[in-house]
Amino acid sequence: MSGNVRITVHPSFDVLAATTAARLITRLLDVQSERGEATVVLTGGSVGIATLKAIADSPARLSVDWAKVNFWFGDDRFVDAASPERNVGQATAALLGSVGVDPARVHVMAASDEVADLEAAVADYQGQLAAAARLEWENDDDATTSGDAKVPRFDVLLLGLGPDAHIASLFPDMAGIRTQGVTVVGVTNSPKPPPSRVSLTLEAINTAQEIWIVAAGADKAAAVGLGLAGANPVQVPASGARGVNKTLWLIDQEAAAKVPEQLIRREN
Ligand SMILES: O=C1O[C@H](COP(=O)(O)O)[C@@H](O)[C@H](O)[C@H]1O
């Protein structure tokens, strides 16, 4: 396994969410003190949203300048804006609605009642990413992205994990995980409802400085095991996620059931 992959096992779902929250607060703080602003890509799903709630409940959240955090989403469900299935709605209820974010820095994938169709939602997000990358390059003497980058710098990109090893809305053996040369893809016939979704591609995901894959529960154990065993990403999308500097698998005890003991580092 490549040197920048680390697996940390936590005793329970709640400890995993609380520890990931503390880890994210610390990372955002560090990046803000280095660069003034920080960029995080959020995930939906059980641990992803519980982590945001744990940040909202932590007094340490006050140390982050939330108005200088840029938020993106790894995927969202292409349903009405008011639907409880929207990842952005869940993230807003858990954290974004209560910590004083700058709405201009919250980059949302369009909902089905906001654009003509799925293709328009994909084009819109691709445009938002490209515009942010361009602005970053024009405004920042120390920009780490190149002039032709299609996505801005992602400091931390969070990924949930499905029992089928999907990440974002990239599902095994479907077109999305095979898509190359673009940053955003539209998903139809998702095996997990709702069927229509918008997702970053694996290429876009893997531009992140750090990728943190979060997963809890016995139903994720097989996906974690295969993801870490170097399976083909087309069949096991999670195994294709690799951050530029670091890839963290932050999991609970149950999800770690199929990970060889020598790879594990415990947080307890
Ligand atoms: O549909 C989705 O599922 C995954 C994993 O969710 P979980 O509830 O099984 O943890 C999530 O990462 C993704 O963002 C979401 O749209």
PDBQT file of the ligand as one rigid body, heavy atoms in Angstrom, charges set to zero:
ROOT
HETATM    1  O1  LIG A 301     -25.802   8.258  -1.188  1.00  0.00    +0.000 OA
HETATM    2  C1  LIG A 301     -24.798   8.527  -0.573  1.00  0.00    +0.000 C 
HETATM    3  O2  LIG A 301     -24.200   7.568   0.202  1.00  0.00    +0.000 OA
HETATM    4  C2  LIG A 301     -22.854   7.649   0.604  1.00  0.00    +0.000 C 
HETATM    5  C3  LIG A 301     -22.662   6.788   1.862  1.00  0.00    +0.000 C 
HETATM    6  O3  LIG A 301     -23.713   7.001   2.781  1.00  0.00    +0.000 OA
HETATM    7  P1  LIG A 301     -23.921   6.168   4.142  1.00  0.00    +0.000 P 
HETATM    8  O4  LIG A 301     -25.186   6.708   4.716  1.00  0.00    +0.000 OA
HETATM    9  O5  LIG A 301     -23.991   4.722   3.789  1.00  0.00    +0.000 OA
HETATM   10  O6  LIG A 301     -22.766   6.478   5.023  1.00  0.00    +0.000 OA
HETATM   11  C4  LIG A 301     -22.407   9.093   0.772  1.00  0.00    +0.000 C 
HETATM   12  O7  LIG A 301     -21.042   9.136   0.895  1.00  0.00    +0.000 OA
HETATM   13  C5  LIG A 301     -22.836   9.950  -0.437  1.00  0.00    +0.000 C 
HETATM   14  O8  LIG A 301     -22.400  11.288  -0.294  1.00  0.00    +0.000 OA
HETATM   15  C6  LIG A 301     -24.304   9.924  -0.525  1.00  0.00    +0.000 C 
HETATM   16  O9  LIG A 301     -24.846  10.738  -1.548  1.00  0.00    +0.000 OA
ENDROOT
TORSDOF 0
